[in-house]
């Protein structure tokens, strides 16, 4: 795993570097935002960037925003000494996948990095088989046997009940999920709306897949947090809301009146069933 570490304080940078290398990660260091952006261009691609927020010239927020535009598939974790909630939300809105608040333990930082890397590289739970016809790739539909969907284990009984009773209008065969006007490809880790690719961060893609697999079912914030960020994630639930907001900006015609991702007030979110344009 290749890590770009942006931290202007040598003592903190050395502390982080030692612990990353102990976990067999390759580390490239930068003291300024300008240097980090230059290294990303000349020595990339990096898997994950660790970005300090408070820097002498351009801030970590600015670096995050530029890296996200240039490298949509890169994982980004903010390292911040600020405890204000608005700063955390601002970083997430700019495209960060996660944040770690200083002072942090080596164990917490490594756990967050590994959790993000799993989201980037590993496959989430298999999709719920549909009762509709299966699709054999991008080309079209084929007849399929009507199989009963296997039981799924959820974080709470409410999720389990809703998922077990909800019918789905999507078609999938494990490699692709089609919910017009969307097609989500698992092997390519890409999402299309009609014929236009929607560029998603690794976290956004995993979250979209989770909701599309459960089309029509309400999924709690707690379950989303556990499935996307990991069971032992210690951040707050607002990370879910911020990522949903970012996704809506990318897929909705009018994000303030969403047609695809519906808010279930006091509970979580659902991908609306049977949406057509």
FIVEX-600729 format. One line per field, with one value per residue: residue number from 1; x, z, y negated of N, C-alpha, C, O in turn. Coordinates in pm, whole numbers, plus 50000, padded with zeros to 5 digits. Layout:
pos NUM ...
n_east X ...
n_up Z ...
n_north Y ...
ca_east X ...
ca_up Z ...
ca_north Y ...
c_east X ...
c_up Z ...
c_north Y ...
o_east X ...
o_up Z ...
o_north Y ...
//
This chain:
pos 1 2 3 4 5 6 7 8 9 10 11 12 13 14 15 16 17 18 19 20 21 22 23 24 25 26 27 28 29 30 31 32 33 34 35 36 37 38 39 40 41 42 43 44 45 46 47 48 49 50 51 52 53 54 55 56 57 58 59 60 61 62 63 64 65 66 67 68 69 70 71 72 73 74 75 76 77 78 79 80 81 82 83 84 85 86 87 88 89 90 91 92 93 94 95 96 97 98 99 100 101 102 103 104 105 106 107 108 109 110 111 112 113 114 115 116 117 118 119 120 121 122 123 124 125 126 127 128 129 130 131 132 133 134 135 136 137 138 139 140 141 142 143 144 145 146 147 148 149 150 151 152 153 154 155 156 157 158 159 160 161 162 163 164 165 166 167 168 169 170 171 172 173 174 175 176 177 178 179 180 181 182 183 184 185 186 187 188 189 190 191 192 193 194 195 196 197 198 199 200 201 202 203 204 205 206 207 208 209 210 211 212 213 214 215 216 217 218 219 220 221 222 223 224 225 226 227 228 229 230 231 232 233 234 235 236 237 238 239 240 241 242 243 244 245 246 247 248 249 250 251 252 253 254 255 256 257 258 259 260 261 262 263 264 265 266 267 268 269 270 271 272 273 274 275 276 277
n_east 50084 50063 50136 50070 50193 50113 50233 50336 50484 50774 50811 50560 50524 50737 50660 50420 50520 50694 50511 50349 50531 50597 50376 50406 50371 50430 50579 50555 50669 50559 50606 50465 50161 50187 50410 50306 50108 50270 50423 50222 50166 50411 50511 50304 50064 49915 49782 49645 49601 49723 49632 49734 49554 49612 49842 50142 50119 49914 49613 49531 49272 49245 49433 49313 49079 49186 49328 49116 48975 49164 49232 49006 48980 49149 49211 49135 49231 49180 49392 49340 49357 49154 48848 48601 48282 48201 48435 48510 48295 48325 48567 48487 48289 48444 48551 48696 48747 48750 48829 49079 49119 49356 49500 49597 49597 49845 49727 49459 49486 49606 49404 49197 49310 49342 49076 48966 49118 49026 48764 48824 48939 48829 48539 48203 47923 47749 47504 47146 46964 46755 46401 46338 46421 46752 47062 47302 47565 47662 47504 47227 46913 46846 46649 46573 46591 46354 46462 46466 46557 46852 46880 46984 47219 47171 47246 47056 46726 46524 46626 46660 46397 46274 46427 46374 46110 46084 46034 46237 46310 46529 46773 47015 47327 47529 47764 47681 47450 47136 46934 46722 46762 47021 47333 47535 47857 48026 48286 48428 48395 48232 47983 47707 47487 47233 47406 47622 47911 47925 48137 48272 48392 48591 48452 48197 48117 48097 47892 47678 47648 47569 47312 47179 47177 46985 46742 46455 46438 46460 46755 46941 47124 47317 47365 47462 47696 47837 47867 47999 48205 48310 48277 48385 48418 48478 48392 48140 47785 47730 47903 47789 47562 47684 47820 47603 47484 47684 47675 47416 47446 47578 47421 47152 46899 46782 46918 46811 46554 46540 46524 46608 46769 46626 46544 46488 46330 46471 46581 46731 46831 46698 46713 46505 46241 46179 46212 46172 46271
n_up 50000 49908 50054 50077 50275 50430 50636 50840 51075 51197 51409 51445 51188 51172 51372 51264 51024 51110 51225 51008 50837 50994 50956 50703 50497 50224 50238 50133 50191 50263 50337 50285 50133 49861 49792 49835 49636 49409 49439 49418 49151 49026 49145 49187 49103 49430 49691 49924 50076 50351 50512 50677 50830 50920 50786 50676 50433 50171 50277 50422 50348 50099 49954 49968 49818 49562 49510 49509 49281 49083 49123 49147 49247 49464 49810 50086 50391 50649 50877 51170 51414 51498 51669 51608 51477 51227 51082 51040 50885 50666 50549 50471 50288 50087 49977 50126 50262 50525 50865 51112 51439 51605 51933 51816 51843 51736 51670 51614 51386 51198 51182 51067 50818 50706 50700 50514 50291 50247 50165 49924 49776 49834 49804 49884 50067 49894 49640 49693 49542 49262 49184 48934 48577 48500 48413 48156 48154 47992 47775 47770 47876 48011 48039 48364 48639 48904 49203 49554 49767 49965 50326 50503 50726 50941 51103 51288 51408 51280 51026 50918 50905 50728 50495 50438 50365 50154 49809 49514 49232 49079 48851 48866 48863 49029 48921 48811 48856 48766 48767 48614 48558 48590 48584 48759 48778 48916 48880 48746 48919 48879 48800 48595 48464 48256 47964 48070 48265 48617 48830 49116 49454 49634 49877 49828 49612 49731 49913 49744 49611 49824 49886 49638 49609 49791 49699 49750 50016 50350 50495 50784 50938 51117 51023 50765 50835 50964 50758 50550 50660 50852 51126 51368 51358 51486 51444 51396 51311 51118 50907 50730 50639 50512 50300 50158 50079 49907 49707 49608 49487 49262 49122 49112 48949 49072 49358 49603 49600 49597 49365 49365 49591 49890 50194 50502 50757 51074 51071 50838 50505 50174 49854 49608 49489 49163 49011 48731 48438
n_north 50118 49784 49477 49132 48891 48598 48365 48105 48091 48224 48406 48529 48629 48812 48993 49096 49202 49410 49591 49653 49781 49999 50147 50238 50052 49835 49524 49188 48866 48529 48183 47955 47832 47773 47927 48183 48202 48187 48420 48610 48589 48653 48887 49055 49324 49289 49492 49407 49088 48910 48630 48347 48081 47812 47609 47435 47293 47342 47497 47820 47878 47752 47899 48150 48104 48053 48292 48475 48396 48451 48720 48934 49195 49219 49282 49071 48937 48713 48545 48396 48137 47994 47974 47885 47943 47844 47823 48087 48175 48005 48096 48355 48291 48185 48406 48590 48917 48994 48892 48832 48743 48543 48566 48889 49247 49487 49732 49666 49501 49678 49870 49719 49659 49917 49998 49817 49890 50149 50089 49977 50184 50438 50655 50569 50716 50978 50899 50885 51141 51084 51098 51043 51063 51182 51020 51048 50918 50604 50617 50709 50867 51196 51494 51615 51842 51841 51772 51812 51549 51554 51549 51257 51115 50853 50536 50472 50568 50430 50354 50611 50706 50523 50559 50825 50825 50657 50616 50622 50412 50414 50556 50809 50989 51038 50931 50699 50435 50327 50056 49877 49528 49627 49810 50021 50138 50403 50534 50330 50125 49899 49650 49580 49338 49360 49320 49194 49174 49169 49014 49144 49142 49390 49450 49340 49502 49756 49707 49640 49885 50049 49941 49971 50247 50311 50217 50024 50094 49974 49857 49840 49568 49657 49916 49863 49723 49927 50118 49979 49815 49980 50210 50131 49859 49536 49280 49016 49033 48844 48858 49033 48889 48671 48793 48901 48664 48567 48764 48730 48480 48557 48743 48670 48478 48260 48202 48112 48202 48504 48778 49037 49132 49163 48999 49152 49046 49000 49250 49361 49423 49491 49652 49556 49758 49879 49645 49443 49262
ca_east 50000 50143 50076 50122 50178 50133 50237 50447 50562 50863 50791 50438 50548 50821 50579 50329 50601 50741 50401 50306 50630 50583 50263 50444 50320 50533 50543 50618 50638 50559 50590 50373 50058 50241 50496 50220 50046 50375 50456 50111 50177 50535 50541 50180 49949 49916 49655 49578 49669 49696 49652 49716 49471 49679 49970 50191 50076 49779 49566 49499 49143 49271 49500 49210 48990 49257 49355 48993 48943 49261 49242 48881 48989 49241 49155 49184 49201 49226 49448 49304 49359 49032 48738 48474 48209 48193 48560 48503 48198 48382 48661 48412 48220 48544 48585 48769 48675 48748 48917 49130 49145 49474 49602 49542 49686 49886 49629 49341 49520 49625 49274 49123 49372 49309 48933 48948 49178 48932 48655 48874 48985 48751 48400 48103 47839 47687 47373 47029 46914 46629 46299 46326 46515 46893 47131 47429 47660 47605 47432 47084 46858 46819 46556 46642 46508 46310 46521 46437 46676 46903 46867 47100 47234 47177 47291 46946 46609 46445 46683 46634 46255 46244 46492 46312 45976 46085 46063 46328 46287 46657 46819 47157 47381 47648 47866 47621 47316 47067 46811 46714 46856 47157 47399 47652 47944 48110 48428 48489 48370 48186 47840 47662 47349 47215 47536 47722 47971 47924 48264 48250 48505 48574 48348 48068 48081 48055 47763 47579 47624 47492 47173 47121 47152 46866 46646 46324 46447 46522 46879 46969 47255 47409 47403 47548 47825 47905 47900 48087 48324 48361 48201 48445 48441 48447 48346 47997 47695 47720 47982 47694 47480 47766 47844 47477 47469 47776 47626 47299 47493 47631 47326 47018 46874 46761 46959 46726 46433 46597 46437 46664 46804 46524 46571 46389 46354 46495 46629 46842 46808 46663 46712 46363 46211 46105 46221 46194 46276
ca_up 50000 49895 50131 50069 50408 50433 50775 50846 51197 51181 51515 51414 51063 51204 51448 51171 50928 51174 51243 50876 50787 51074 50899 50566 50403 50162 50273 50070 50282 50217 50447 50243 50039 49725 49772 49827 49503 49312 49455 49364 49006 48974 49202 49202 49191 49567 49731 50025 50120 50487 50496 50791 50793 50948 50717 50667 50310 50140 50382 50386 50280 49959 49894 49954 49707 49436 49489 49474 49142 48995 49145 49212 49312 49577 49943 50154 50533 50705 51013 51218 51557 51525 51718 51566 51386 51093 51012 50996 50775 50550 50486 50406 50171 49982 49916 50215 50298 50670 50936 51241 51518 51691 51922 51784 51871 51613 51639 51552 51252 51112 51161 50971 50686 50656 50671 50388 50184 50218 50086 49790 49705 49860 49763 49989 50067 49765 49629 49710 49412 49224 49126 48794 48490 48522 48301 48126 48110 47949 47650 47774 47976 47977 48131 48482 48733 49017 49324 49678 49815 50092 50441 50527 50863 50950 51231 51384 51364 51188 50892 50873 50871 50609 50380 50408 50311 50040 49676 49442 49089 49009 48797 48897 48858 49111 48859 48762 48907 48676 48812 48520 48445 48639 48576 48846 48745 49029 48845 48708 49028 48812 48794 48482 48455 48112 47904 48129 48387 48736 48899 49259 49537 49681 49979 49763 49532 49822 49970 49638 49589 49938 49872 49517 49635 49876 49640 49813 50159 50433 50557 50892 50938 51189 50935 50661 50896 50991 50632 50465 50732 50937 51248 51484 51328 51605 51407 51420 51202 51016 50791 50636 50579 50423 50178 50084 50017 49794 49602 49547 49399 49140 49049 49109 48871 49173 49482 49716 49590 49536 49301 49374 49729 49976 50338 50592 50869 51203 51055 50743 50364 50084 49710 49572 49401 49040 48956 48587 48386
ca_north 50000 49661 49370 48997 48831 48453 48318 48009 48108 48339 48505 48605 48701 48927 49087 49163 49278 49534 49685 49701 49876 50122 50220 50273 49953 49751 49386 49072 48755 48390 48087 47850 47874 47766 48044 48301 48204 48218 48562 48689 48586 48711 49018 49132 49303 49335 49553 49324 48967 48863 48486 48257 47967 47685 47604 47297 47223 47387 47586 47957 47877 47719 48015 48253 48069 48071 48435 48544 48367 48514 48864 48973 49325 49216 49268 48951 48925 48586 48546 48264 48106 47919 48058 47829 48030 47788 47851 48226 48182 47936 48188 48463 48236 48163 48534 48681 49039 49011 48801 48879 48624 48544 48672 49021 49360 49557 49836 49606 49456 49795 49931 49637 49678 50051 50001 49746 49970 50258 50033 49949 50303 50559 50653 50573 50836 51006 50838 50970 51184 51023 51186 51003 51131 51152 50959 51115 50817 50477 50634 50728 50957 51334 51556 51668 51914 51762 51829 51741 51477 51605 51459 51171 51072 50709 50484 50471 50643 50348 50372 50748 50718 50444 50621 50955 50806 50564 50670 50532 50398 50415 50682 50824 51124 51034 50847 50576 50404 50234 49990 49764 49516 49654 49939 50027 50251 50441 50552 50202 50031 49778 49626 49501 49291 49371 49351 49105 49228 49085 49034 49159 49180 49529 49457 49316 49619 49863 49668 49654 50027 50099 49901 50030 50389 50322 50123 50022 50122 49871 49901 49747 49504 49745 50028 49807 49694 50055 50186 49900 49768 50086 50232 50065 49718 49457 49147 48999 49071 48740 48896 49094 48784 48589 48871 48905 48533 48561 48852 48665 48374 48617 48828 48615 48357 48157 48267 48073 48284 48626 48876 49172 49167 49104 48996 49212 48957 49062 49387 49376 49392 49601 49627 49570 49870 49861 49511 49435 49125
c_east 50089 50068 50147 50091 50212 50120 50358 50532 50642 50837 50669 50459 50634 50747 50487 50407 50644 50629 50345 50402 50626 50470 50281 50379 50435 50492 50623 50573 50644 50536 50490 50270 50107 50328 50414 50156 50148 50412 50346 50119 50298 50562 50418 50171 49972 49781 49577 49665 49625 49731 49628 49638 49548 49821 50013 50144 49934 49739 49544 49366 49161 49338 49401 49123 49060 49287 49229 48953 49034 49260 49117 48891 49082 49164 49216 49136 49260 49278 49426 49312 49233 48919 48603 48411 48209 48321 48562 48412 48255 48479 48592 48342 48317 48589 48666 48682 48658 48835 48960 49172 49267 49433 49535 49645 49728 49784 49507 49372 49534 49492 49192 49178 49332 49160 48904 49003 49089 48815 48698 48898 48894 48608 48308 48022 47774 47549 47261 46978 46777 46532 46275 46426 46657 46951 47266 47529 47588 47508 47283 47044 46841 46717 46633 46543 46472 46359 46483 46566 46722 46886 46995 47101 47251 47214 47180 46824 46525 46495 46647 46489 46224 46302 46424 46177 45972 46117 46152 46297 46416 46686 46968 47197 47512 47756 47812 47483 47256 46940 46797 46686 47000 47202 47523 47730 48035 48256 48499 48478 48329 48034 47810 47518 47319 47350 47648 47777 47966 48053 48241 48382 48486 48463 48210 48023 48029 47917 47652 47547 47538 47344 47107 47091 47024 46758 46509 46325 46514 46645 46919 47107 47357 47456 47493 47687 47904 47952 48004 48215 48383 48289 48254 48480 48395 48407 48195 47917 47686 47804 47894 47616 47559 47792 47718 47455 47560 47726 47507 47340 47537 47524 47188 47010 46855 46794 46872 46592 46471 46492 46483 46698 46712 46569 46455 46411 46366 46551 46749 46801 46760 46677 46570 46345 46139 46107 46247 46198 46207
c_up 50000 49960 50102 50201 50402 50578 50789 50971 51190 51285 51488 51288 51088 51279 51356 51075 50987 51184 51110 50823 50866 51021 50748 50463 50352 50178 50192 50146 50213 50337 50412 50146 49896 49694 49757 49689 49396 49318 49399 49213 48955 49025 49225 49099 49332 49598 49823 50058 50262 50489 50627 50743 50805 50892 50697 50543 50277 50241 50329 50316 50131 49886 49870 49833 49572 49406 49448 49330 49047 49003 49220 49290 49431 49709 50012 50299 50583 50847 51071 51368 51596 51566 51672 51458 51244 51013 50959 50875 50649 50476 50412 50281 50055 49918 50002 50248 50449 50733 51066 51319 51608 51834 51898 51819 51739 51571 51569 51408 51156 51082 51059 50830 50627 50621 50538 50272 50147 50135 49942 49709 49720 49815 49884 49980 49931 49759 49651 49573 49384 49173 48979 48711 48516 48396 48281 48071 48062 47833 47662 47874 47920 48074 48245 48569 48848 49144 49444 49728 49947 50202 50457 50672 50866 51090 51333 51323 51266 51046 50836 50828 50740 50485 50340 50344 50187 49911 49604 49294 49011 48950 48820 48884 48936 49056 48817 48824 48815 48742 48724 48593 48482 48608 48664 48816 48863 48988 48812 48817 48971 48814 48672 48504 48308 48052 47962 48258 48498 48814 49050 49330 49581 49784 49918 49684 49620 49880 49866 49614 49701 49924 49750 49535 49714 49828 49706 49962 50233 50502 50661 50878 51008 51100 50822 50716 50917 50861 50550 50536 50826 51071 51365 51457 51446 51572 51429 51293 51092 50893 50685 50564 50479 50292 50094 50011 49896 49677 49531 49452 49264 49058 49031 49018 48963 49309 49603 49715 49522 49481 49323 49517 49823 50122 50413 50726 51001 51194 50963 50603 50289 49940 49663 49470 49275 48983 48806 48546 48251
c_north 49875 49545 49237 48928 48683 48405 48227 48024 48238 48447 48592 48687 48825 49034 49166 49253 49412 49636 49736 49806 50007 50210 50242 50180 49868 49605 49285 48949 48620 48299 47976 47906 47874 47888 48171 48313 48239 48366 48651 48698 48663 48853 49104 49243 49357 49398 49461 49203 48934 48716 48412 48135 47836 47687 47459 47222 47267 47495 47728 47968 47849 47834 48127 48227 48092 48217 48509 48519 48443 48666 48913 49105 49329 49208 49147 48951 48794 48608 48408 48252 48031 48013 48005 47917 47977 47814 47994 48238 48117 48027 48300 48412 48210 48293 48628 48802 49052 48903 48867 48756 48642 48509 48808 49127 49424 49662 49781 49566 49574 49862 49853 49654 49812 50062 49932 49828 50088 50208 50011 50075 50425 50541 50652 50702 50853 50945 50937 51009 51126 51129 51149 51081 51090 51088 51026 51016 50693 50495 50651 50833 51097 51386 51617 51740 51823 51829 51746 51676 51535 51502 51379 51129 50922 50665 50479 50537 50563 50361 50509 50763 50647 50511 50750 50940 50720 50638 50571 50531 50403 50551 50692 50969 51128 50944 50712 50558 50299 50185 49866 49633 49550 49796 49931 50154 50281 50460 50421 50097 49895 49772 49540 49459 49272 49404 49265 49166 49124 49114 49033 49188 49325 49544 49437 49437 49732 49833 49683 49801 50086 50066 49964 50177 50411 50226 50137 50047 50007 49929 49797 49685 49593 49859 49979 49783 49823 50121 50111 49860 49872 50091 50152 49919 49634 49313 49134 49024 48967 48770 48961 48985 48701 48664 48885 48773 48519 48646 48790 48554 48431 48690 48767 48492 48238 48218 48231 48145 48416 48722 49020 49215 49090 49107 49060 49144 49032 49202 49396 49336 49515 49556 49655 49682 49823 49720 49517 49289 49119
o_east 50178 49953 50270 49974 50326 50011 50470 50644 50586 50840 50673 50417 50607 50766 50476 50366 50632 50649 50299 50359 50651 50470 50184 50337 50527 50383 50746 50453 50721 50458 50437 50290 50073 50321 50447 50151 50117 50431 50373 50084 50289 50628 50428 50261 50040 49679 49458 49788 49505 49847 49518 49653 49549 49908 49929 50131 49841 49823 49540 49346 49100 49305 49402 49097 48999 49273 49234 48902 48990 49283 49121 48819 49094 49064 49336 49017 49378 49217 49486 49277 49209 48899 48501 48476 48216 48316 48608 48445 48235 48475 48633 48335 48277 48657 48702 48560 48562 48907 48887 49251 49280 49341 49429 49766 49655 49758 49456 49292 49481 49469 49125 49102 49293 49124 48826 48941 49078 48770 48617 48880 48884 48560 48332 48049 47746 47481 47278 46951 46692 46572 46200 46507 46682 46896 47336 47572 47468 47438 47213 47127 46825 46699 46745 46425 46551 46304 46470 46671 46639 46878 47103 46996 47340 47214 47207 46817 46462 46415 46609 46461 46157 46236 46416 46130 45868 46214 46145 46262 46414 46629 47041 47115 47596 47833 47889 47410 47317 46849 46854 46598 47092 47123 47607 47676 48113 48343 48615 48542 48382 47966 47878 47437 47372 47407 47758 47702 47997 48074 48195 48472 48376 48387 48116 47906 47929 47835 47544 47430 47446 47259 46991 46992 46961 46690 46454 46224 46612 46639 46930 47196 47471 47574 47590 47786 48024 48064 48089 48323 48495 48245 48177 48562 48286 48390 48131 47972 47638 47780 47919 47604 47508 47786 47725 47412 47518 47733 47497 47277 47533 47536 47114 47104 46906 46707 46861 46522 46439 46387 46406 46657 46719 46626 46339 46501 46282 46569 46858 46743 46779 46657 46522 46424 46050 46013 46336 46137 46200
o_up 50083 49927 50103 50236 50374 50636 50755 50973 51179 51253 51506 51282 51031 51255 51368 51048 50922 51156 51102 50771 50810 51040 50675 50356 50427 50136 50183 50165 50120 50426 50502 50086 49818 49585 49676 49632 49302 49214 49340 49153 48853 48956 49277 49015 49350 49539 49804 50067 50291 50471 50682 50629 50712 50943 50701 50547 50351 50284 50208 50233 50047 49772 49765 49754 49479 49292 49363 49263 48943 48903 49341 49387 49496 49719 49999 50326 50561 50927 51025 51442 51714 51506 51693 51363 51150 50891 50848 50776 50539 50353 50302 50180 49938 49815 49956 50260 50496 50663 51123 51272 51677 51853 51954 51823 51641 51452 51475 51318 51046 50970 50974 50734 50510 50523 50457 50166 50030 50044 49850 49587 49627 49791 49979 49896 49861 49861 49631 49491 49473 49124 48910 48765 48551 48287 48378 47956 48087 47795 47569 47949 47800 48181 48227 48573 48885 49187 49436 49731 50034 50176 50429 50733 50799 51183 51453 51202 51177 50954 50720 50726 50653 50382 50222 50276 50122 49903 49628 49236 48888 48995 48797 48893 48910 49132 48790 48843 48789 48770 48756 48679 48414 48606 48645 48826 48905 49056 48847 48810 49009 48826 48647 48556 48244 48085 47907 48348 48477 48858 49105 49274 49567 49778 49952 49687 49588 49895 49898 49600 49675 49946 49756 49482 49705 49908 49716 50029 50185 50561 50630 50815 50962 51101 50787 50652 50890 50855 50487 50478 50874 51122 51452 51528 51501 51663 51474 51183 50982 50786 50566 50441 50373 50184 49972 49896 49793 49561 49408 49348 49162 48936 48942 49010 48937 49371 49696 49816 49405 49541 49303 49560 49833 50167 50392 50801 51035 51296 51006 50582 50334 49907 49676 49378 49281 48914 48761 48610 48190
o_north 49863 49516 49231 48910 48646 48405 48265 47973 48347 48566 48714 48803 48931 49153 49289 49366 49516 49754 49851 49909 50114 50331 50261 50225 49833 49566 49295 48928 48598 48331 47911 48011 47963 47944 48258 48422 48313 48430 48756 48799 48732 48931 49215 49257 49458 49363 49439 49214 48931 48679 48413 48090 47755 47757 47369 47100 47233 47574 47752 48057 47916 47864 48191 48318 48145 48262 48598 48610 48493 48733 48932 49124 49434 49137 49122 48963 48767 48680 48311 48345 48007 48119 48071 47960 48055 47826 48020 48304 48168 48035 48336 48483 48214 48292 48736 48790 49115 48832 48948 48674 48743 48429 48837 49101 49416 49680 49843 49592 49571 49907 49912 49662 49819 50128 49983 49835 50124 50277 50025 50076 50505 50430 50727 50788 50755 50938 51058 50921 51119 51234 51218 51156 50974 51101 51056 51027 50676 50401 50610 50883 51117 51329 51665 51706 51736 51930 51623 51740 51561 51383 51430 51109 50870 50745 50482 50559 50621 50379 50521 50826 50702 50519 50782 51031 50709 50712 50451 50634 50396 50651 50596 51060 51214 50885 50620 50655 50195 50263 49762 49626 49507 49890 49843 50264 50196 50406 50403 49993 49791 49873 49440 49536 49182 49508 49264 49203 49007 49227 48933 49250 49378 49641 49509 49474 49796 49923 49732 49837 50163 50152 50005 50228 50517 50163 50246 50024 49949 50037 49679 49742 49604 49894 50046 49817 49828 50173 50174 49871 49855 49988 50109 49861 49656 49232 49228 49034 48997 48714 48948 48988 48665 48604 48882 48771 48466 48604 48795 48534 48361 48697 48809 48413 48129 48280 48311 48149 48438 48744 49113 49323 48968 49206 49026 49181 49115 49269 49436 49229 49628 49439 49768 49698 49739 49680 49590 49204 49012
//
